[in-house]
């Protein structure tokens, strides 16, 4: 799984946590009424409802510790208080205690199996726990109950995408089928919620991984149309354009990106765009700027070496100073991170000057 792929799933899940919490809070009043009605003939149930109401008040007052304790007390007295479990699960998830949250949501889908949202949040917990097959089943069940739910479709596409990336053979029939399903659900999510930047981002990532670069570009651009502040999506778009050999367009995107967020990675990608057009001097300048931002950023040293070698090999005469400059950059890189087999192999390959030069 690439770095972009590995971040896509949790990032998307986080996008929907706030929406989940809002829906849960919006449902509080209805559950309080139901709870009180059920508890009128049982003193234990009445005290459970009282604890639950105290938890809601604490939650609204911004005291999550007290709210959690109150919900736990309510459930100790009456284990089938659905909304207490719902809000307790959300609080646990907000604290990144995904296993404890999963237990609450698993109980919820038993108590109230026909509400899609419980299955969706159970899927989120499984996803954060990296139990992807279980997450896929939960999201699929949520979609069975509410096919038009965009977050469930987005998340199921994300999970299928991650499952495909786990396959050691990316061209296996199973991996190909999973990537096809991932794209299908991701596309459906954008149709269900055409105002969601996250949905279009996920679609772009999946299309990119499938090698459908033109459609991925369109998805990234749509995500940025909806929210132009997404610097990460700008980076993905620039990388996509480099893949398509649209180097001028990539530089345009990256120029804006470094203006608002100048980082070694962004400068490196700018260098890659110059190198793609065989402007090796321009590329080296960008890689050197990346090193000024972070002298330990060895990927820039690797690319400086690659640019020198490309320039060395394109000439009619072999300029040995460029070969030596490449070796120097690679040796500096290896002094920062020794375990780079590819760079070690390049050093060995170019260590000796050619015996005859034309």
C-alpha positions in Angstrom: 0.0 0.0 0.0 1.4 3.4 -0.9 1.6 6.3 1.6 -1.4 7.9 -0.1 -3.4 4.7 0.0 -2.7 4.0 3.7 -3.8 7.5 4.7 -6.9 7.6 2.6 -9.0 5.2 4.7 -8.5 6.7 8.1 -8.7 10.3 6.7 -12.1 9.5 5.2 -13.3 7.9 8.4 -12.3 10.9 10.4 -14.2 13.2 8.0 -17.5 11.5 9.0 -16.9 11.3 12.8 -18.3 14.8 13.4 -21.3 14.0 11.3 -21.8 10.8 13.3 -21.6 12.7 16.6 -24.1 15.3 15.4 -26.6 12.7 14.3 -26.3 10.9 17.7 -26.8 14.1 19.7 -29.8 15.1 17.5 -31.4 11.8 18.4 -31.1 12.3 22.2 -34.5 13.7 22.9 -36.4 10.9 21.2 -34.5 8.3 23.1 -35.0 10.1 26.4 -38.8 10.0 25.9 -38.7 6.3 25.0 -36.5 5.5 27.9 -38.7 7.3 30.4 -41.8 5.6 29.1 -40.3 2.2 29.5 -38.9 2.9 32.9 -42.1 4.1 34.6 -42.9 0.7 36.0 -39.4 -0.3 37.1 -37.4 1.7 39.7 -34.1 0.3 38.4 -35.0 1.5 34.9 -35.9 4.9 36.3 -32.5 5.3 37.9 -30.9 4.2 34.6 -32.7 6.9 32.7 -31.7 9.4 35.3 -28.0 8.4 34.9 -28.4 8.7 31.1 -30.0 12.1 31.3 -27.1 13.2 33.6 -24.7 11.9 30.9 -26.4 14.0 28.2 -26.3 17.1 30.4 -22.6 16.5 31.1 -21.9 16.0 27.4 -23.7 19.2 26.5 -21.7 21.0 29.2 -18.5 19.8 27.7 -17.6 17.3 30.4 -16.9 14.0 28.5 -15.4 12.3 31.6 -18.6 12.8 33.6 -20.7 12.0 30.6 -18.9 8.7 30.0 -19.2 7.7 33.7 -23.0 8.5 33.7 -23.6 6.5 30.5 -21.7 3.5 32.0 -23.7 3.8 35.2 -26.9 3.8 33.1 -25.9 0.7 31.2 -24.9 -1.1 34.4 -28.6 -0.6 35.6 -30.2 -1.2 32.2 -28.1 -2.8 29.5 -30.5 -2.2 26.6 -30.5 1.6 26.7 -29.7 2.1 23.1 -28.9 5.8 23.2 -26.6 5.4 26.2 -24.6 2.9 24.3 -24.6 5.1 21.2 -23.2 8.1 22.9 -20.8 6.0 25.0 -19.5 4.5 21.8 -19.0 7.9 20.2 -17.1 9.2 23.3 -14.9 6.1 23.3 -14.2 6.5 19.6 -13.3 10.2 20.1 -10.7 9.0 22.6 -9.3 6.6 19.9 -10.4 3.6 22.1 -11.6 1.8 19.1 -11.9 -1.6 20.6 -14.1 -0.4 23.4 -16.2 1.6 20.9 -16.5 -1.5 18.8 -18.0 -3.4 21.7 -20.6 -0.7 22.2 -21.5 -0.6 18.5 -21.6 -4.4 18.3 -24.1 -4.4 21.1 -26.1 -1.7 19.3 -26.5 -3.7 16.1 -27.9 -6.5 18.2 -30.3 -4.2 20.1 -31.4 -2.2 17.1 -30.3 -4.2 14.0 -32.4 -2.2 11.4 -30.8 1.2 11.9 -28.1 1.6 9.3 -26.1 4.2 11.4 -25.2 1.6 14.0 -23.7 -0.7 11.3 -21.8 2.3 9.8 -20.2 3.2 13.1 -19.3 -0.4 13.8 -17.7 -0.4 10.4 -15.7 2.7 11.3 -14.4 1.0 14.5 -13.4 -2.1 12.6 -11.7 0.1 10.0 -9.6 2.0 12.6 -8.7 -1.4 14.1 -7.6 -2.5 10.6 -10.0 -5.4 10.6 -11.0 -4.6 7.1 -13.1 -7.7 6.2 -15.3 -7.0 9.3 -15.5 -3.3 8.3 -16.6 -4.2 4.8 -19.4 -6.5 6.1 -20.6 -3.7 8.4 -20.6 -1.1 5.7 -22.3 -3.4 3.3 -25.1 -4.0 5.9 -25.5 -0.3 6.4 -25.9 0.1 2.6 -28.4 -2.7 2.6 -30.5 -0.8 5.1 -29.9 2.6 3.5 -28.5 2.4 -0.1 -28.5 6.2 -0.5 -26.1 6.8 2.4 -23.0 8.4 0.9 -20.6 8.0 3.8 -21.3 4.2 3.9 -20.6 3.9 0.2 -17.5 6.0 0.4 -16.2 3.9 3.3 -17.0 0.6 1.7 -15.1 1.7 -1.4 -12.1 2.8 0.8 -12.1 -0.6 2.6 -12.2 -2.6 -0.7 -9.4 -0.4 -2.0 -7.3 -1.2 1.2 -8.1 -4.9 0.9 -6.9 -4.9 -2.7 -3.7 -3.2 -1.7 -3.0 -6.0 0.9 -2.9 -8.6 -1.8 0.7 -9.6 -2.5 -0.2 -10.0 -6.2 -1.7 -6.7 -7.4 -2.8 -8.4 -10.6 -4.6 -11.3 -9.1 -8.3 -11.8 -10.0 -9.3 -11.1 -6.4 -7.3 -7.8 -6.2 -8.7 -6.7 -9.6 -12.3 -7.5 -8.4 -11.8 -5.6 -5.2 -10.4 -2.5 -7.0 -13.4 -2.6 -9.4 -15.8 -2.7 -6.5 -13.9 0.0 -4.7 -14.3 2.3 -7.8 -17.9 1.4 -8.1 -18.8 2.4 -4.5 -16.5 5.5 -4.6 -18.2 6.7 -7.8 -21.7 6.0 -6.2 -20.7 8.1 -3.2 -20.0 11.1 -5.4 -23.3 10.7 -7.1 -25.1 10.5 -3.7 -23.3 13.4 -2.2 -21.9 15.6 -5.1 -20.9 18.3 -2.5 -18.5 16.1 -0.6 -14.8 16.9 -1.2 -13.8 13.7 0.7 -15.9 11.5 -1.6 -14.2 12.9 -4.7 -10.8 12.6 -3.1 -11.4 8.9 -2.4 -12.6 8.4 -5.9 -9.4 10.1 -7.2 -7.1 7.9 -5.1 -8.8 4.7 -6.2 -8.8 5.7 -9.9 -5.1 6.6 -9.6 -4.3 3.2 -8.1 -6.2 1.6 -10.9 -4.1 3.5 -13.5 -7.1 5.6 -14.7 -5.2 8.8 -14.4 -7.4 11.1 -16.5 -10.5 10.3 -14.5 -8.5 10.5 -11.3 -7.4 14.0 -12.3 -11.1 15.0 -12.8 -12.0 13.7 -9.4 -9.1 15.6 -7.7 -10.1 18.8 -9.5 -13.7 18.4 -8.4 -12.6 17.9 -4.8 -10.6 21.1 -5.0 -13.5 23.0 -6.6 -15.5 22.1 -3.6 -12.7 22.9 -1.1 -9.7 24.7 -2.5 -7.9 24.7 0.9 -7.0 21.0 0.6 -3.2 21.1 0.2 -3.0 17.3 0.3 -5.3 17.0 -2.7 -3.3 19.6 -4.5 -0.3 17.4 -4.0 -2.2 14.3 -5.3 -3.3 16.3 -8.3 0.3 17.4 -9.0 1.6 13.8 -8.7 -1.2 12.6 -11.0 -0.2 15.2 -13.6 3.4 14.1 -13.4 2.2 10.5 -14.1 0.4 11.8 -17.1 3.5 13.7 -18.2 1.6 17.0 -17.9 4.7 18.6 -16.4 3.8 22.2 -17.0 0.4 21.8 -15.4 2.0 20.0 -12.5 4.4 22.9 -12.0 1.5 25.3 -12.0 -0.2 23.4 -9.2 3.0 23.0 -7.2 3.9 26.7 -7.5 0.7 27.5 -5.8 1.3 24.8 -3.2 4.8 25.9 -2.3 3.5 29.5 -2.0 1.1 28.5 0.8 2.9 25.5 2.2 6.6 25.2 1.3 7.8 21.7 2.3 10.7 19.4 1.2 8.2 17.1 -0.4 6.5 19.8 -2.4 9.9 21.1 -3.6 10.9 17.5 -4.5 7.7 17.1 -6.6 8.5 20.4 -8.3 11.9 19.1 -9.1 10.3 15.9 -10.5 8.2 18.0 -12.8 11.3 19.8 -14.1 13.2 16.5 -14.5 10.3 15.1 -16.5 10.9 17.8 -19.1 14.7 17.1 -18.9 15.4 20.5 -17.4 17.9 19.0 -15.0 19.3 22.3 -13.8 15.8 23.4 -12.8 15.2 20.1 -11.1 18.4 20.2 -9.1 17.6 23.7 -8.0 14.3 22.5 -6.6 15.9 19.5 -4.9 18.5 21.8 -3.3 15.7 24.0 -2.0 14.2 21.0 -0.4 17.5 20.3 1.3 17.7 23.8 2.6 14.3 23.2 4.2 15.5 19.9 5.7 19.2 18.9 5.3 18.3 15.3 6.3 15.7 14.9 3.4 17.6 12.2 1.6 15.0 11.6 -1.2 16.1 15.0 -2.6 19.7 13.9 -2.6 18.7 10.7 -4.4 17.0 12.8 -7.1 19.9 15.2 -7.4 22.0 12.1 -8.2 19.5 10.9 -10.7 19.4 14.3 -12.4 23.1 14.5 -12.7 23.3 11.0 -14.2 20.5 11.7 -16.7 22.3 14.8 -17.7 25.6 12.8 -17.9 24.1 10.2 -20.1 22.2 12.4 -22.5 25.3 14.3 -23.8 27.3 13.3 -26.8 30.3 13.3 -24.6 30.3 11.9 -21.1 31.0 14.8 -18.6 32.6 12.9 -15.8 32.1 15.7 -13.3 28.4 15.0 -13.5 28.9 11.3 -12.7 31.1 12.3 -9.7 28.4 14.8 -8.6 25.8 12.0 -8.8 27.9 9.7 -6.7 28.6 12.4 -4.1 24.8 13.0 -3.7 24.1 9.3 -3.4 26.8 8.9 -0.8 25.4 11.8 1.2 22.0 10.1 1.0 23.4 6.8 2.2 25.1 8.5 5.1 21.7 9.6 6.3 19.9 6.3 5.5 22.1 3.3 4.8 19.3 0.8 4.0 18.6 1.9 0.4 19.4 -1.1 -1.8 18.5 0.8 -5.0 20.9 3.6 -4.2 23.6 1.2 -3.2 23.2 -0.5 -6.6 23.4 2.8 -8.4 26.6 3.7 -6.6 28.1 0.4 -7.6 27.0 0.8 -11.2 28.5 4.3 -11.6 31.5 4.0 -9.3 34.0 3.5 -12.1 34.5 5.9 -14.9 34.1 4.5 -18.4 37.3 3.3 -19.9 36.6 4.9 -23.2 34.8 8.2 -23.9 33.5 9.1 -27.3 
